[in-house]
């Protein structure tokens, strides 16, 4: 059974940025896109362990800040040949808190 995790208010993530959260022993990067959409992927780059939450994003991809591997935010698939990131279901509840389902 998948247990939802509330990680805090949506406002803690500025538009166009991401933050990493520890959930069930895993690091999860949650991004708040410029249109307010939330996306969540594993927070550690499979290439060399880079901090994905610190990467540059647009509406579609995140780029690892260490070696510029990029990943689709919706699917986790790499656009540069790296192994994929795990994706997570994420949404804002009625209280505007971020909820991540591993």
Secondary structure, DSSP 8 states (H G I E B T S, - for coil): ---EEEEEEGGGS-TTEEEEEEETTEEEEEEE-TTS-EEEEESB-TTT--BGGGSEE-SSEEE-TTT--EEETTT--BSSSS----EEEEEE-TTSEEEEE-
